[in-house]
Amino acid sequence: MLKLKEKKKSDITLSVILTILLLAFLGLVFFVNLSCNPEYYDGDIYSDISYAKEAWKAKSLFPKDWLFGNQLYVVATPVLAAAFYGITHNGILAMGIASCVMSMLIVLTYDWMMKTVFNYNERTSGFLAMVGVLLIKSHIASGARGAQILFTMASYYSCYMITAFIVYGCYIRIRQKKFNAKQIPMAVIGALLSFATGMQSLRQTVIMTLPLIVCEILMTIIVLIKDKKILSFSSIAFTLIASAANLFGIIFAKSLSLQQTTIYGDSGLKFIFDIKQIISKIITEFEYGIVGSFKLMDSSNALINVAFPTFVLVILLIGFIINIVDFIKSKACQEDIFSLSVLLFFSCASVLGVSVFTSVGCKTIYYFMIFPFLANAVATIIKKFGKYCLIPESIVALLFTALILIKGVGTLNEIKADKNPNTSTYQIAKYMTDNGYDTLYFVFGLSWGDVTGENVVVASGDRIYPVQLEKADDWEKGVTMNYLHIKDNYKLRDDEKSLYVLNSENYEKAKTFCDNHGIKIDVIGKYEDRYLCKLSKNVCKVSETLLSETEG
């Protein structure tokens, strides 16, 4: 009895520690999102901010003349940011608040999904292990393959993960025969989100709907073999409802007359049957998709970039094997944990399958469901420790404590340095706002490339309007981008109040273009590697004229 009381006391103590660590992580996420540090923003992030502002102004999810990219926005972070923009009138702050809310929803829906099969310490340890890997492998804010994709800046894929967590949580409860009237609201929310995310893109179909269908078929076959009959049609009905909602969302989106451009991947769907090509793509996708999901983005050390992904993948494999073995030992009675593992496994495998067997291009970040799969594996391993579970839970807590302290101090110092008003970013923003310039033209920047203008817009407090351009070496083919902004937005701006900022490489190429077409460039100032310029003519208008003459 005394040992039991001591164990309960230890469990409670560890629960408190894990909760504090979880709150510390959320605190760091909130700090990053609300700091509005200019150096954390790139073209993708600011495009989402621009959409949020236009959506609020139009009071519509589909602002007139907005050029969409690979996805629409229905329940994504920018939609929530649009609502906050109506309150704050600052797109940058609105996006930061929206990402904080989405981060909270990820935590809450993850916990709701997992709590039916794991206790608090197990599932929280799994979550901390998941975010720990994200923090280790990439920068918390400016790394597209790290926390940025789910928790910080524009939290791109948070809505897809939240939807999957809700739908999977309902499905597991149905499998457990624990689904009751209290869960109906969550099931309704899950169906509505399935419809909404179906409207956004095929991403939800790949990472949730297909895995749900495959899991239900697999579990139905297993039950038929074991019991010679289907004992309940509830899980089949729920699978059909969630899948139909997602399908209707896709169909409804196709019926809308919107301007959309495929940024990445083939816009058409073609199936691949060549065996050599399939084998080659399997190897490539495993390297860049699965292994690549755990590579350290800031490390060029080959040994580390092999050792760390291998370590994480071994944990994934061990957790999955434990679930399979336990399911077999239980004579197919332990359906809940096994079903959850199968769902999360196929959330990753389906992305691999789509990339291997079709012409659809899949980037490493599309494998984002591998992270909750990791959380599930860690929780499973801890559960297997039984009465000794405090050992792995304590290890997770200790490692995460060290990690959050290092990341926290580093992030604090980084933001403090980046927000120094003497930096070139703030100096450019100050010059423009002090001298009546309200529009900045610059080449669309990505966090792994050269960001030249997005951070200036942020430093101005959202007082400068951005016009994002193609790389200067492509200007003969067209200067303006054909996605993620209001069509012909440059026509709405006053050229006299507009400046251009270009890095050294783009400046030289832009100068060649301007010299060839009678455009004079006046360099107002050089700020480190960036040239702030005034042009005698609007390059977008010149390019438009040239293209129309060529086509004519």
Residue pairs with C-beta under 8 A, 6 or more apart in sequence:
7 387
7 390
10 390
11 121
11 390
14 121
14 390
14 393
14 394
14 397
15 120
15 121
15 124
17 397
18 120
18 121
18 124
18 125
18 128
18 393
18 397
19 124
21 128
21 397
21 400
21 401
21 404
22 107
22 124
22 127
22 128
24 404
24 408
25 128
25 131
25 400
25 404
26 103
26 104
26 107
28 140
28 404
28 407
28 408
28 411
29 99
29 100
29 103
29 140
29 147
29 151
29 152
30 100
30 103
31 411
31 412
31 415
32 40
32 140
32 141
32 152
32 153
32 411
32 415
33 95
33 96
33 97
33 99
33 100
33 103
33 152
33 153
34 93
34 96
34 97
34 100
35 96
35 415
35 419
36 92
36 93
36 96
36 458
37 141
37 414
37 415
37 418
37 419
37 458
38 418
38 419
38 425
38 426
38 455
38 456
38 458
38 459
39 142
39 418
39 425
39 451
39 455
40 141
40 142
40 152
40 153
40 418
41 92
41 153
41 451
41 454
41 455
41 457
41 458
42 142
42 445
42 446
42 447
42 451
42 454
43 444
43 445
43 446
43 451
43 454
43 468
43 484
44 144
44 154
44 156
44 446
44 447
44 484
45 95
45 153
45 154
45 454
46 454
46 457
46 458
46 466
46 468
47 69
47 468
47 484
47 485
48 76
48 77
48 78
48 81
48 95
48 154
48 156
49 78
49 81
49 91
49 92
49 94
49 95
49 154
50 91
50 466
50 484
50 485
50 486
51 63
51 66
51 73
51 78
51 82
51 484
52 78
52 79
52 81
52 82
52 84
52 85
52 91
52 94
52 95
52 98
53 82
53 85
53 91
54 63
54 66
54 486
55 61
55 63
55 73
55 78
55 79
55 82
56 82
56 83
56 85
56 86
57 63
58 64
61 72
61 73
61 74
61 79
62 72
62 256
62 258
63 486
65 259
65 486
65 487
65 488
66 259
66 485
66 486
66 487
67 259
67 260
67 261
67 481
67 482
67 483
67 484
67 485
67 486
67 487
68 258
68 259
68 260
68 261
68 483
68 484
69 260
69 261
69 262
69 263
69 483
69 484
70 201
70 262
70 263
70 264
70 265
71 200
71 201
71 203
72 199
72 200
72 201
72 253
72 258
72 260
73 79
73 200
74 196
74 197
74 199
74 200
75 159
75 163
75 193
75 196
75 197
75 200
76 156
76 158
76 159
76 200
77 95
77 98
77 99
77 102
77 154
77 155
77 156
77 158
77 159
78 95
78 98
78 154
80 98
80 101
80 102
81 91
81 94
81 95
81 97
81 98
81 99
81 154
82 94
83 94
83 98
84 93
84 94
84 95
84 97
84 98
85 91
85 94
87 94
88 94
88 97
90 461
90 462
91 462
92 458
92 461
92 462
93 462
95 153
95 154
98 155
99 151
99 152
99 153
99 154
99 155
99 158
102 151
102 155
102 158
102 159
102 162
103 150
103 151
103 152
103 155
103 158
105 158
105 162
106 150
106 151
106 158
106 161
106 162
106 165
107 127
109 161
109 162
109 165
109 166
109 169
110 123
110 127
110 165
110 372
110 375
111 123
111 124
111 127
112 165
112 166
112 169
112 186
113 165
113 166
113 168
113 169
113 172
113 340
114 123
114 126
114 340
114 375
114 376
114 379
115 123
116 169
116 172
116 173
116 176
116 178
116 336
117 172
117 336
117 337
117 340
118 126
118 379
118 383
119 383
121 382
121 389
121 393
122 379
122 382
122 383
122 389
122 393
123 375
123 379
125 378
125 379
125 382
125 392
125 393
125 396
125 397
126 374
126 375
126 376
126 377
126 378
126 379
126 382
127 375
128 396
128 397
128 400
129 374
129 375
129 378
129 396
129 400
130 371
130 372
130 374
130 375
130 378
131 147
131 151
132 396
132 399
132 400
132 403
133 294
133 312
133 371
133 374
134 146
134 147
134 150
134 151
134 371
135 146
135 147
135 403
135 404
135 407
136 296
136 308
136 403
137 143
137 145
137 146
137 294
137 295
137 296
137 297
137 308
138 144
138 145
138 146
138 147
138 148
138 296
138 297
138 298
139 146
139 148
139 297
139 298
140 146
140 147
140 148
140 152
140 407
140 411
141 147
141 148
141 152
141 153
141 411
142 148
142 447
143 297
143 298
143 447
144 365
144 446
144 447
144 448
145 292
145 293
145 297
145 364
145 365
146 297
148 154
148 155
148 156
148 447
149 155
149 156
149 157
149 365
149 368
150 156
150 157
150 158
150 161
150 368
150 371
151 158
156 365
157 203
157 365
157 368
159 193
159 197
159 200
160 197
160 203
160 204
160 207
160 208
160 368
161 368
161 369
161 372
162 193
163 190
163 193
163 194
163 196
163 197
163 204
163 208
164 204
164 207
164 208
164 347
164 369
164 372
165 372
166 186
166 189
166 190
166 193
167 190
167 193
167 194
167 208
167 212
167 242
168 208
168 212
168 340
168 343
168 344
169 186
169 190
170 179
170 183
170 186
170 187
170 190
170 238
171 212
171 215
171 216
171 235
171 238
171 239
171 242
171 339
171 343
172 336
172 339
172 340
173 179
173 183
174 232
174 234
174 235
174 238
175 219
175 235
175 335
175 336
175 339
176 335
176 336
177 232
179 187
179 234
187 238
187 241
190 242
191 241
191 242
191 245
192 245
194 204
194 208
194 209
194 242
194 243
194 245
194 246
194 249
195 245
195 246
195 248
195 249
195 252
196 249
197 203
197 204
197 208
197 246
197 249
198 204
198 205
198 209
198 245
198 246
198 247
198 248
198 249
198 250
198 252
198 253
199 249
199 250
199 252
199 253
200 249
200 253
202 250
202 360
203 366
204 246
205 246
205 247
205 250
206 350
206 351
206 354
206 366
207 347
207 350
207 351
207 366
207 368
207 369
208 242
208 246
208 347
209 242
209 243
209 246
209 247
210 346
210 350
211 342
211 343
211 344
211 345
211 346
211 347
211 349
211 350
212 239
212 242
212 243
212 343
213 239
213 243
214 342
214 346
214 350
215 339
215 342
215 343
215 346
216 235
216 236
216 239
218 342
219 235
219 335
219 339
219 342
220 230
220 235
220 236
222 332
223 230
223 231
223 332
224 230
226 331
226 332
230 236
259 487
260 483
261 482
261 483
263 483
263 484
264 361
264 363
265 359
265 360
265 361
265 362
266 359
266 360
266 361
268 359
269 358
269 359
269 360
270 358
270 359
271 357
271 358
271 359
272 278
272 281
272 356
272 357
272 358
272 359
278 356
278 357
281 355
281 356
282 352
282 356
285 352
285 355
285 356
285 362
286 352
288 364
289 351
289 352
289 355
289 362
289 364
289 366
289 367
290 313
290 348
290 352
290 367
290 370
291 309
291 313
292 309
292 364
292 367
293 309
293 364
293 367
293 368
293 370
293 371
294 308
294 309
294 312
294 313
295 305
295 308
295 309
296 304
296 305
296 308
299 305
312 374
315 374
315 377
315 378
315 381
316 370
316 373
316 374
316 377
317 377
318 377
318 381
319 341
319 376
319 377
319 378
319 379
319 380
319 381
320 341
320 345
320 377
322 380
322 381
322 384
323 337
323 338
323 341
323 380
324 338
324 341
326 334
326 337
326 338
327 334
327 335
327 337
327 338
337 380
340 376
341 373
341 376
341 377
341 380
344 369
344 372
344 373
344 376
345 373
347 369
347 370
347 372
347 373
348 367
348 369
348 370
348 373
351 362
351 366
351 367
351 369
352 362
352 367
354 360
354 362
355 361
355 362
355 366
378 396
381 392
382 389
382 392
382 393
382 396
383 389
385 391
385 392
418 425
419 426
420 426
421 427
421 430
424 527
424 528
424 530
425 455
425 456
425 459
426 459
427 527
428 456
428 459
428 501
428 525
428 527
428 530
428 532
429 456
429 457
429 459
429 460
429 464
431 437
431 524
431 525
431 532
432 438
432 440
432 456
432 460
432 464
432 499
433 460
433 463
433 464
436 497
437 464
437 497
437 498
437 499
438 463
438 464
438 465
438 493
438 494
438 497
438 498
439 464
439 465
439 466
439 467
439 493
439 494
439 497
439 498
439 499
440 453
440 456
440 457
440 464
440 465
440 466
440 467
440 498
440 499
440 500
440 501
441 453
441 467
441 469
441 490
441 498
441 499
441 500
441 501
441 539
441 540
442 452
442 453
442 454
442 456
442 466
442 467
442 468
442 469
442 500
442 501
442 502
443 450
443 452
443 453
443 468
443 469
443 470
443 471
443 472
443 502
443 503
443 506
444 468
444 469
444 470
444 481
445 451
445 452
445 453
445 454
450 503
450 505
450 506
452 501
452 502
452 503
452 506
452 530
453 466
453 468
453 501
454 466
456 464
456 501
457 464
457 465
457 466
465 493
467 480
467 485
467 489
467 490
467 493
467 498
467 540
468 481
468 484
468 485
469 475
469 479
469 480
469 481
469 539
469 540
470 477
470 478
470 479
470 480
470 481
471 506
471 509
472 502
472 505
472 506
472 507
472 508
472 509
472 510
472 513
473 509
475 509
475 510
475 513
475 539
475 543
476 513
476 546
478 543
478 547
479 539
479 540
479 542
479 543
480 488
480 490
480 540
480 543
480 544
486 492
490 538
490 540
490 541
491 541
495 537
495 538
498 538
499 524
499 532
499 533
499 534
500 510
500 532
500 533
500 534
500 535
500 539
501 530
501 531
501 532
501 533
502 510
502 530
502 531
502 533
503 529
503 530
503 531
504 529
504 531
507 531
507 533
510 521
510 539
511 521
513 519
513 539
514 520
514 521
514 535
514 539
517 537
517 542
517 546
518 537
519 535
519 536
519 537
519 539
519 542
520 535
520 536
520 537
521 533
521 534
521 535
521 536
522 533
522 534
522 535
522 536
523 531
523 532
523 533
524 532
524 533
524 534
525 531
525 532
526 532
